[in-house]
Amino acid sequence: MSHPQVLFARRRPGQTVSLETYLQEGGYQALGGAVGKQAPAALRKLVLDSGLRGRGGAGFPTGQKWSFFPADAPGPKYLVCNCDEMEPGTYKDRELLVADPHALVEGMALAAYALGVTHGYVFVRYDYEDVFRALERAVAEAHGAGFLGERILGTDFGFELHVHGSAGRYILGEETSLLNGLEGVRPNPRLRPPFPAQRGLFGRPTTVQNVETLCNVPHIALHGAEWFKGLALTPGEAGTKLFGLSGHLNRTECFELPMGVPLREVVEVHGGGVRQGRRFKACLPGGASTPYLTAAHLDVPMDFGNLDRAGSRLGTAGVTVFDERTCMVAATLNLLTFFARESCGWCTPCRDGLPYVCYLLERFERGQAGREELALLKAQPAFINQSFCALAQGAMGPLEGLLRHFEQELLDHVTRGGCPFGGA
Ligand SMILES: Cc1cc2nc3c(=O)[nH]c(=O)nc-3n(C[C@H](O)[C@H](O)[C@H](O)COP(=O)(O)O)c2cc1C
């Protein structure tokens, strides 16, 4: 089943789109049509009307975020693109940037124009050397062709873009920790308010946006808000979505599909079904911080509203599938071990709460847990959800999914005195 390709329209296997190809295929037309011709406020309104929501995990409406930004205030202001992408099961931004890095350069230049920003940073995951190289080359090419730098396309608008490597910890994806990381200080999260739009990088107004979010902006500028909304299959949603598939599927690749595509189509058609003809047991629909869905959810449309109503979240749309032989207690322990390791230690619920959840889950796996441990496990989310930033709250996603859908599996570990799947 094929669907309209927007973000992946220029993608060719094993290739990175050069400036020449990007221009041949309509690239930088959106920038040329906006800079000096369209008022920045009109571009902000267009993004608001398009219904674009952040693709980095939280799904905050981008136009609304831009409406809080003091675009007309004097002095330095910053645009930061978040390409930290360390969430297990999420790799869509890498796929996009290695294929088409100029899409981000153009998206950032347009966003900078809309927001009155003159300096931008792309904050790239430590391990993403291919992304780093592709972006550095694209920035140099765009600079040489007059799409970046001073007096872009002969106008008064100037925008400099810097590519910056992350130090390689998950917390750096959290936007205020990222700003600390960019400033070269300890990357713990910052207290909000003040929000980055008021006091962000170097104390100046800053907007942080995800790679995929920004790459949508040139398409919205070229084709309009109604066109963008029309790409979604479900009412009230907008655009396409990059789905990064992983786990027990026959095809673990990244696909661009319409917002609202049913989970069943993602799994059975694009993912080629569950490996070795086994049954689908569960999935993380939106990266490691989202509650599990089960086979009962296969007809749920994959969009922000429907996944919220199904008790999970669209998150980053990194879909990790688990087959019938998976022990969901062990899978959750594996995820929680990652979150516990990546806690920055700044607040008690995260620093002490996550290792305690791992300890409890390990007791189930080893057959050392009784009903008291189940009660203790159930009590953890209320405490841990009080964490300073969303890292630990995200870690509660799979735990809450486990408790909601697989309580019987926890009890089976108690009655059998260990893992019924032969783990631990
Ligand atoms: C622990 C943690 C890690 C995160 N990692 C990322 C990331 O790698 N990329 C990203 O875009 N957003 C990440 N986020 C969300 C960002 O804080 C922020 O909401 C996002 O970059 C805003 O962009 P958007 O509105 O375009 O989605 C993370 C959040 C948390 C709490």
The ligand as an SDF file (V2000), in Angstrom:
LIG
                    3D

 31 33  0  0  0  0  0  0  0  0999 V2000
   14.4660   12.7610   28.4740 C   0  0  0  0  0  0  0  0  0  0  0  0
   13.9440   13.4420   27.2440 C   0  0  0  0  0  0  0  0  0  0  0  0
   14.5550   13.2260   26.0160 C   0  0  0  0  0  0  0  0  0  0  0  0
   14.0880   13.8770   24.8810 C   0  0  0  0  0  0  0  0  0  0  0  0
   14.7180   13.6460   23.6870 N   0  0  0  0  0  0  0  0  0  0  0  0
   14.3040   14.3150   22.5890 C   0  0  0  0  0  0  0  0  0  0  0  0
   14.9790   14.1360   21.3520 C   0  0  0  0  0  0  0  0  0  0  0  0
   15.9420   13.3760   21.2300 O   0  0  0  0  0  0  0  0  0  0  0  0
   14.5200   14.8330   20.2770 N   0  0  0  0  0  0  0  0  0  0  0  0
   13.4550   15.6940   20.3690 C   0  0  0  0  0  0  0  0  0  0  0  0
   13.0960   16.3390   19.3920 O   0  0  0  0  0  0  0  0  0  0  0  0
   12.7930   15.8790   21.5250 N   0  0  0  0  0  0  0  0  0  0  0  0
   13.2040   15.2220   22.6320 C   0  0  0  0  0  0  0  0  0  0  0  0
   12.5610   15.4490   23.8180 N   0  0  0  0  0  0  0  0  0  0  0  0
   11.4740   16.4500   23.8490 C   0  0  0  0  0  0  0  0  0  0  0  0
   12.0720   17.8720   23.9690 C   0  0  0  0  0  0  0  0  0  0  0  0
   12.2090   18.2060   25.3400 O   0  0  0  0  0  0  0  0  0  0  0  0
   11.1780   18.9300   23.2930 C   0  0  0  0  0  0  0  0  0  0  0  0
    9.8620   18.7720   23.7500 O   0  0  0  0  0  0  0  0  0  0  0  0
   11.1900   18.8530   21.7810 C   0  0  0  0  0  0  0  0  0  0  0  0
   12.4870   18.8920   21.2650 O   0  0  0  0  0  0  0  0  0  0  0  0
   10.3930   20.0340   21.2120 C   0  0  0  0  0  0  0  0  0  0  0  0
   10.3110   19.9280   19.8100 O   0  0  0  0  0  0  0  0  0  0  0  0
    8.9310   19.6490   19.0640 P   0  0  0  0  0  0  0  0  0  0  0  0
    7.8850   20.5500   19.6920 O   0  0  0  0  0  0  0  0  0  0  0  0
    9.2120   20.0190   17.6540 O   0  0  0  0  0  0  0  0  0  0  0  0
    8.5930   18.2070   19.2550 O   0  0  0  0  0  0  0  0  0  0  0  0
   12.9910   14.7710   24.9720 C   0  0  0  0  0  0  0  0  0  0  0  0
   12.3660   14.9720   26.2050 C   0  0  0  0  0  0  0  0  0  0  0  0
   12.8240   14.3050   27.3380 C   0  0  0  0  0  0  0  0  0  0  0  0
   12.1380   14.5360   28.6340 C   0  0  0  0  0  0  0  0  0  0  0  0
  1  2  1  0
  2  3  1  0
  2 30  2  0
  3  4  2  0
  4  5  1  0
  4 28  1  0
  5  6  2  0
  6  7  1  0
  6 13  1  0
  7  8  2  0
  7  9  1  0
  9 10  1  0
 10 11  2  0
 10 12  1  0
 12 13  2  0
 13 14  1  0
 14 15  1  0
 14 28  1  0
 15 16  1  0
 16 17  1  0
 16 18  1  0
 18 19  1  0
 18 20  1  0
 20 21  1  0
 20 22  1  0
 22 23  1  0
 23 24  1  0
 24 25  2  0
 24 26  1  0
 24 27  1  0
 28 29  2  0
 29 30  1  0
 30 31  1  0
M  END
$$$$
